[in-house]
Amino acid sequence: MDYFSGNRLDSAVGDDGMPILRSSAIHRAEYNSGSRTLSIWFVESGGPYDYYGVPDAVYHGLINARSAGTYFNDNIRDRYRSNR
């Protein structure tokens, strides 16, 4: 099982190795490439909320986006099955 963490210049990594995004909408994200599951913790509603079948490129796009919230709305929300 392979886990990726973000490498955005303006992101930090928590004690658990997960990226903490500097975003007003998304606090942190975790990606499991084996199951293609993206887990997101939102600032307002918490989490994790899991999104299934997400390609690696979409996760990296989220981590590297200028606005993680906008990227989520445009590329993830309502496009992947989730537990949300």
N, C-alpha and C positions, 0 to 999 in steps of 0.2 A: 504494500500500500504506500502510495507516494503522496505526501502533503506538500503543497506549495505555499510559500508566504510571499507577500508583496514586496516589491523593491521600489515603490514610489519614493521619490526624493523627500516628499513631505509626509511620509507615513512612518510610524514607529512600530516596533514589534514588542508585544507584551511578553511577560514572563513565560507564557506558554508557547511562544514562538509564532503566535498568530499576529497578522498585521492589524494595527489599530489605525484606522483612517482618520485623517483630519477632514472631517466632513460634518456638516450640520445635520445630515440625514442618517449616515451609516457609521456606526462605531467601529466595527471590525468585521472581517470576513475570513473564512477558512475554506480551502478547496481540497477535496479528496479526488485525485485523478483516477484512482482505481474504480470508484463508483460514479465518478463524474458528478459529485454532489457539492454544491456551493452552499455553505452555511453563512448566513448574514445576521448580525446583531444590529438592530436599528436603535438610534438615539432615543426616539420617543417610545417605541413599543417593545423594545428589548429583543429577545430571541433566545436561542437561534431559530431562524426560519430557514428551512432546507429547500433548495431548488435542485431538481433532478435532471440528469442528462445534459448538463451544462458543459460545453467544450472548454478545453484549457484556454483557448484564445479569448473567450468571453470573460473568464476569471481575470486573466492578465489585463484585459481592457478595463475592467472595473478598477483594479488596483492602480493602473496607470492613468486613469481618466482625470482630466482637470476638475470635473465635478462628478464624484462618485454617485450622488443622488440622481443627477440627470442621466448618467450612463445606465444606472439601474432601471430607471423608468423607461428609457428608450430601448434597452437591449435585453433585459432580464424579466422584469415584471410582466405578467400575463403571457410570457413566451415559453415558460418552462413549468412543468408540474411542480407543485410545492405543497408543503404542510401548512401553509399560511392561510 
